[in-house]
Amino acid sequence: MSTVGKAVSLLELFTLDEPEIGLSDLARKAGLDKATARRLLMALANHRLIEQEPQS
């Protein structure tokens, strides 16, 4: 799967019922290691596609 595909798969995990997901859960659900998931999440946040809660 391409990097873009992995990033989109992360975005698809966020729902109205589950708008917040921890890194470990997100990585597990996406089938990614935590380092890859974190790197992709940071890229998505840098492009303002997601935001991290300040206390997280």
Secondary structure, DSSP 8 states (H G I E B T S, - for coil): --HHHHHHHHHHH--SS-----HHHHHHHHT--HHHHHHHHHHHHHTTSS---TT-
